[in-house]
Every structure is written in C-alpha cells, then in structure tokens.
Amino acid sequence: MEQFAAIDLGSNSFHLVVARAEEHALTVIDREREMVRLAAGLDEKNEIIAAASERALDCLARFGERLRGLDADNVRVVGTNALRKATNSRQFIAKAEKALGFSIEIVSGVEEARLVYLGAAQTLQGDRGRRLVVDIGGGSTEIIVGDKSEPLFLDSLYMGCVSTSERFFPDGEYNEQRMRHAIFRAQLELEPNIAALRSLSAADFIGTSGTARAIDNVLRENGWSETGITLAGLDKLVKKIIKAGSVDKLKISGLSEQRRPVFAGGVAVMTAIFRALALDFMRVSEGSLREGVLHDLIGRVLYDDRRAITVLELMKRHHIDLDQGKRVRHTALMLFDQVRRQGLLKRERRLMGWAAQLHEIGLMIAHNQYHQHGGYLLQNMDLPGFSRQEQGALSVMVRLHRRKFLPELIADNIYVRSDALALMTRLLRLAVLLNRGRMPMGLPPLLLQLSETLDMNLEISQSWLASHPLTEADLEQEVEMQAAVGHKLLIVKT
C-alpha cells in the first residue's frame, strides 16, 4: 500500500500528516505538529528573521527524517500566508527544501481556501445542507461556501490569530477597548463579502484548524458549550480575556501554553465572524488544509489531477485551439523526453505540457503581443490546483514562447529551479515554432541532444525543411535569438 504525506507550513504551526491509500479510503498512520510561529518572525521589511528561520529549518529537518524513503511524487508541501508575505521567501525555500528533502510550494489564498474546504468536506459526517467553512490561521482567514465537495465561494482575508494578536495586543496586554477594536477591524475586513455570503444561504457552519479547535476545547472545558462554538460562549470568553488583563494572567482550563500567546487574536476574529454573519452555532471539523492537501495529492496520483482540469477549463473558456494545443504539447513532451536526463523532473514535464496547451491564451485579448497578454493572464489568474511557483513558471514559459528570449524574467521568477525553467522555455519555443503551420500531419523524426553545458543539437530532415521554408527561416532566427543570450542551438540537417 502506497504512503502519501502532506505538510502544511502554516503561519503559526507546521503540520505533517502521513497516510496510506486503501482502495478508496485513507488511513492516517502518523501526525506531527510543531509551533513554529513563522508569521511572528517577520520583521518590519517582511523578511523572515534568523531565529524564525532556524526554528522552521530545524522542524523541517525532523519532518524530513520521518519522510525519508517516500517517493517525491507522493509528498506535497505547501506554504501559506507567512510565506506569501515574506519578501525573502525564495531564499528561505531554497534552504528549507534542502533541510526537508522535498520541494515546497507556496499556494495563493484562494487555493488555500479550496484545499481547506476539500479537507473539511472529506472528514465531515452527514450532509446538513450547504456548508460555510471558516479556517482562522496565523496570518489569514479562509472562508468557503460549498455544496458537498464542490466549493461555490472562496476567499482569503488578511487577518489571523497571529497577525491580529500582534496588531492589537502587541505587548500582551488586554482591555475592553483593544478587544472591541480588534473585533471591529475584523468585521471591516469581512464587510465586502457579507452580502455574497448571506445570499448563498448556508445551513451548516464549520470551523477548522487550531483556532477553532482551541476555542471549542476551552468552551467545553469551562462548561460554556456542550459541543461546538456558540455566540454565548464566545461572549463569555471575550469577557474572560479582558478580565485577565494580560497574556501572562490568561489562565483558562483547556487552553494550552503554546496557543495562549495568539489566543486573544483568534477569539477576536471568530467573534467578528459570528457577529457579521449573525451566527449562533458552529461545529468543528478535524479536517483542514493538510487533509485537503493529502486528498488533492492522492487525486493527482491515482485519480484526476485538478490542475489538468483547470487547464482544460481555461482552454474552453478562452477559446484556445484544442488541436493546436495538442500538437504543440506532443512535440514539447517528445523533445523533453529526449533530454530528460539533464536534471529535469517528472512534475516539470507535466508543467511544460500545460504551458504548451495554454501558450495561445493571450489571443483572446489581441494577436499583437499575445504572448505578453498570455503571460500576464497566467500570472494573475486564480488557477485551482496550481501553486504560486507553478503559476509563475507557466506565466514565464507562455510569455517567452516567441520573440525575444529574456533570461532576466526567468531569473526573477518565483520558480526556484531557474536552469530547469530556462530549459523548458527553450523546448517550448522549438515546439511552437515547429508547429507554426498548424497542420494535422505529423512532423518528421526529430533528434534533440543536449550537452553538459546545455548546448542544443537538433537533427531534422533536410528534405522536410526544403518543403517548409518558413519553418526553416524561423529555426535560423531562433538560433540567432538564443545565441544573443548565450544559448547555443545547432540545426543539423540530415
């Protein structure tokens, strides 16, 4: 039985869950959780400070030991708000991947919300109608409305237990005015979504992750709720926090020492949600982001990859030529397979294939500079299933699939493996160029060789080129364009 693992690099805690797939069910066989407080380790420039980085890297080294021996395709690691916000996240991720031994993705707020809902939906018992799921993390809060496993509304708000605690209780002191201000500011953050959320008429309200579970535990331990979170219980909790006056004096049955420093901020956000949506009760789910990541990962390996579905939806929505996308994809992957031993990964093969299918997405805006339009669209769209690094790589490949090759765009991109991205882009350029005629008949045999210095030799039929003079001219121009940025491409006519 295959083992799968998901790691959630949250703004407050890092979580690891390991499971094995048994027919159509998951059996969790291991869990680990460490309070890292990455969000609290951001300085005034939003850089991860050395102490926070060290805590995180030590944790990841321990997680890596547990995952040693697992297939890289069976492990998915996602970073959330703190890594989205950190200006030095790329440098941190390079160190973190070395400590962990697996690649790390940063997901957008909307993608995080999708995964949270997936995790909650997989673990909830019984269908009580349309669901509204709330996940209060360290730096952000995700709110999702959906029917069964299908999300209808997704949003990520810039407020969480860590960020709210640091903003309104920076010295660890509590009073009525500070708490009232914290709740009010959270309500203001929610305000643009209130009308949409109410119009969806959710019947089942669910809290996930550490803040919801901590509040639920405290309410039950103190006899303020028999089960779940209630508005009456939250009101008593707010009064208890204000009466304590400081984090040092906040001694409540059921509240752990690790959760105590950020508990007041989480309570303020939860209270704001209850008041803004006029809620009386919310049940708590064990499923959250990491469970969603795990189910999404297993879907990629065993069932349907959500990213492939996203690509097909984009192609239909933007009226991309499906046949041309298939031709370019087939050629790109054929070239990829010939040079795959040069350090390229299986996941990069899929990524380049999707870029090939989407390379003409910008045509819906205008034919002139359509590669630039396409790059912009893919950089700024919400693409379900894709991480920010994957989305950045797609954007660059589409942006550079024709005209000038701009290596500075690759170097500045969030995708960490710059050399691999440059090589994938060069392969895509050749695939697009060779299929310029948009003809259904196949290409001649192609043989691509890559040297250790990444020089390319492309062998192609001389007679075929003679009958396709435009393609021959394009290839000659491509040789010059790649040479201008230090890449050698030799066309060998056989």
N, C-alpha and C positions, 0 to 999 in steps of 0.2 A: 504494500500500500504506500502510495506516494505521500511524502510530507511536504507541507506548504507553510510558509511563515510570513507574517506581516509585522512591520514595525511602524509605529506612529510616533514621529518626532514632534510631540506637542510643545506648545509654548511654555507649559508648566511641567509636564511629565513626559517621559519616554516610555512607551509600552511595546512589549513583544508578545505575540501570540503564535503558537505553533499548533498545527492541526494536521490530521491525516484525512484523506478523502476515502470514504467508504460508500461505494455506489453513488447515490445522490445526496449523501449526508456528510456533514463534517463532524469529526470528533476532536475536540481540543485536547491536546496532550501536554501542553506546557504554557505557562504565562509568566511574564516578568514585568515589573513596573518599578521605575526609579524617578524620584522627584528631582529634576534637573534645573528647572526654573530658567530656561533659556531666555524667555521674554524679559525677565528681571535682569538679565545680563547684557542688555543693550545699553550703550552709553548715549550721550546727547547727539552723537552723529549716527545713531542706529547701527553701530558696529558691535559685534559680539566681543565682549571683553575677554581677556586671557583666562580669568578664573572660571567664567561660564563655559568657555570653550573647553577648558581642561576637564570640568565636570562631565560635559557631554561626551568628550572623546573617551574618557575612562569608562563611562556607561556603555558606549558603543563597542568598545573592546570586549567587555564582558558579554554583551549580546552576540558578538561575532564568534566567541568561543562556543556558545550554545548552538550556533547555526553552522558550524564548520562541517563540511561534507555535503551540505544541501546543494542541489542544482541551482545555479544563479537564476534560471527562469522560474523557479518555484519560490523565490523570495522577492517581496516588494517592500520598499522602504519609502515612506512619504513624510515630507516636512510641511508644516503648516504656517500659521501667521508669523511667528517669530522669524522663520527663515525667509518668508516672503518679504518681510520688512527689513531684514538685516542688509546693510549695504555691502558687507563683506561675506555674503553667503556663499559666493562661488569659491573663495579661498577656504572657508570653513568646510564646505562639502568635499573638497579635494582631500583634506586631512581626515574627515570623517569616513569617507569611503575606504581609505587606507586602513583605518582602525577597525572598521566593521568587516571589510572584505566583500561588500556588495555595493551596488550603485544606489544612489539616493536621488529621489525625485522631489521637487517642490510642486505642490498642487495649488491651483487657484482656489479662492474662497468658494466659488460655485462648485468646482469639482469636489472640494472637501465636503460641501453640503450634500452632494449626490452620494458620496461614499458613506457619510453618516446615515443617511436615510436607508441605504441598502443594508447597512449593518443592523439598524434598528428593525427593519422590516423582516430580516431573516430570523430574528430572535423573539419577536412578539408572539404571544399566544392569543389566538382568537381574532376574528375580524370584527371590530366595533364600528366600522364605517371609515369615512375619510379621516386621515391622520394629519396632525400637526406635530412635527418633531422639533425639539429645541435642544441644541448642543452648545452649552456655555463652556468654551475652552479658556486657555490662559490669555490669549490676545484677541480672539474673535468669537463671535456667536453665530452659529449657523441655524437658520430657520427654514424648514421644509414642509410643504404640504403635499400629500400624495394619496393615491388610491392603491392599496395593496403594495406591490413592489414598484409602482410607476410614479415617480415624482412629477408634480404639476407646477410647483413653485419652489424656486431655490434662491436663497440669498445668504450672504455672509456679511455681518456687521462688525465694524471695528470697535468692539467692546468685549471684554472678557474678565475673568476673575483677577488675573494678574494686573492687566492694564488699568482696570477700574480701581483696584486697591492702591496701586502706585499713584494714580492721579488724584484721588480724593482722600486717601488715608496714608500719605507718604511717610509720615512719622509714626505710624501705627496707633494714632490717637483717634478715638471715635466720639462724635457728639451728634445731636439731633440734626443740626444744620448741615453738617457734612454728609450724613446719610441721606437726608432729603435731597440735597444737591446731586448726589450720585445717582439716586433713583430717577430724578428729573432728567438728567443728561442722558441716561439710558433710554428713557421714554422718547426724548427728542430724536435719538438715533433710530428708534423704531418707527417714528411717525410716518415717514414716506411709504411704509409698507402696510400700515394698518388697514386701509380701505381694501386693498387687494386680499389680505389675509382673511378679513371678515367675509368678503364676498365668496370665498371658497367654502365657507360653511363646514369647517372641520368638526367632527364629532368626538374624536379621540385625541387627547393631548398627552404627549410623551416627552419626558426629559431623558437625556442620555449623558454619559461621561461623568467625570469626577465631581463637578459642582452639584449636579442634580442628585447623584448618589449620596454625596456628603450631606446635603440638606435633608434628603429623605431619611437618612440614618439618624441625624440629630433630632428631627421631629418625632420619629418613632421612639427613640431612646428617652425622650423627655415627656412622652405621653401627649404630644401636641397633634399627633395624627396617627391613626391606626395603620394606614398604608398610604403611600404616595405623598405628594406635596399638596398642601391646601393653602388658600389665601389666609385663612385664620391662623394657620401655623406659621406662615411667613411673617405676619404682623407681630406675633409673639417673639419670633426670632430677631426681628429688627429691634424691638424694644430691649431684648436681652443684650444685643451687641452694643447698643447705645449706653445701656446701664453699666456694662463692663468698663467702658471708657477707654480701653487700650487693648492692643493685641496681647500684651503680657498678662492681662487680667481676664482675658476671654477664656474662661474655663466652662465648657459645656459638655455634658455627657454625650458621647457618641462622636465628638469631633477630634480627629487625630492631630498630633503635633505638626505633622507635615502640611496638613491642609489649613491649619489655623491662620498663617500669615496672609492668605489670599481669600479667606472665607467671607469676610465682610463685603468685598467687591463682588463675589459671586452671588451673595444674597441680594445685593442691591440690583444686579442685572435681572435676577429671577423675579424679584418683586415688581420691577418695571414691566416685565413681560406679562405677568399676571394682571396688573392694573390696566395696561394698554389694551389687552385683548379681553378684558373682563372675564378672566378665568376663575374658577373656584377650586378645580382639582386637576392634577397632572400625575399620571402614573410614570414609573421609572423603568427604563429598559436596560438590560445588561448589554445589548448590542450597541456598538458605536463605530467610530471611524475605523479602528483596527479590524473589527469584524467585517466591515464593509470592504476594506482593502483586501482582506483574505478571500471573501466571496468573489470579488471582482477579479482577483488574480487567478483563482481556480476557473472562473469563467473564461479567462483568456486562454488557459492551457487546455481545458477539457471541453468547453462548450463554445459560446460566442464571445469574441473579443469586442468590447464596447467601442474601442477605437475604430475598428473596421466598420461597424455600424454607423458611427459618426461620419466617417469618410464618405460612405455611400449616401447618407442623408445630405451631406454638403454637395455632392455631385448632382443629385437630383434637384435640390433647391436652387442651385446656381446654374443649372442647365449646362453642365460640363459634358463635353462629348465623351460618352462612356467608352466607345470603341477606341478612340484615340488614347484615352487614359490607359486602357488595357494594353495597347501596343507599346506605349512608352514604358509602362510598368514591366512588361515582359522583357523588353530589351535591357532596361536598367538592372533587373534582377539577374539576367543572364550574364551581364558584364560583372556584376557584384560577385556572383558565384565563382567567376574565373580568378578573382583577386582576393577572395575571402581570407586566405591565409595571412594576409598582411594586417592582422590585428583587428579586423572588423568583427562585430558581434552579431549574433542571431537577431537581437532586438533592433539593431541598426538596419538589417536587411528589410524588416517589416516597415521601419520608419521611412526608408528611401522609397519603398514601393508605394506607400501612401502619398509621399511627395510627388511621385510620378503621376498618380491618379489625379492629384489636385493642382498640377502645375498651371492649368489654364483657368483657374478660378477667377482671376482678375479680369477676364474677358467680359464679365457681366457689367463691369464699370466702363471700360473702354479698351479698344485694341491697342491704342497708343500707350506704351509703357505698362502693358498689362501685367508684366512680371513684378513691377513695383506695387501695383494695386493688390496683386495676389499676396505678396509678402506682407503687406500692411494688414490685409484682412486676417490672415492666419496668425499674425502676431497678436491681434487684439480681439479676436472672437473668443467666445466660450466654447471649447471643444470637449464635450464629455468623454472621459476616459484618458485624456492626454495630460501629462504633467507639463509644467511650465518649460522644462528643458526640452521635452519632445516638441512642444508647440514652437519654441524658439528655433529648433533645428528645422522643422517643416517650413517655417517662415523664411529662413535664410536660403534653404535649397530652392524654394519657389522663386524667391527674389533674385537669385543668381543663376537661374537655369538658362538664361540667354543674355546677350550683350556683354558688357564688361564683367570680368571676374574681380570682385572686390574682397581681398583676403581680410581687410580690416573689419568687415561685417562679421566674418567668422570668428575672428579673434575676440571681438567684443560681445559675442553672443553668450547667453547663459549656459548653453550646452558645453559641458566641461571638456569633452574629448574633441578639441579643435582639429587635430590632424584627421580624425575619422570623419568629421563633418566636412572638411575640405575635400577629402577623397570622395565621399558620397555625392557632393555637389558636382565634382568633375565628371563622375559617372552619369549623373542625371543629365548634365549638359550634352554628353555624347548621345544618350538615348533619345533625347528630344530632337537633336539635330538629325540623327539617322532616320527618324520617323516624320521628318518635315513634310513629306509628300502625302501623309495621311492615307496611304494606300493599304488595302487589306492584304495584299500579297506579302509574304514573309521577306525578311532581309536575307542577304547572303550569309554564309558562315562567317562568324567574327571570332577572332582570337585576340584577347587582350592580355598583355603581360605587364607586370609591374615590378620595377626594380626595388632594391632596398632603399634607394633614395627617392622612391615614388615617381620615377620617370615611367611614362606610359608608352608602350608599343602596341598599336592597333593594326592587326593584319586584316585586310579586306580585299575582295575580288576586284581586280583592275577592270575587268570587262563590265562588272556591275556599275562601278563608278563612271565608266565611259558612257553608260546609258542613263546616268543620273548626274549630269554636270552641275546642277545646283547644289546637290549634297556634297560633291567633290569640292566645290568652291567654299562651301560652309566649313568643311573639315580643314581646308587650308587656312581659313580665317581663324578657326578655333586654335590651331597650332600657334598662330601669332599671339592670340589673346592670352593663352596660358603661358607662353614664353615671357610675355610682358610682366607677369607676376612671379616668375621664377619656376614655373612648372613646365617640364619638358613632355611634349606629346609628339610621337613619331608615327606617321601613317605609312604602313608598309603595304604596297600594292602587290598582290600575288596573282 
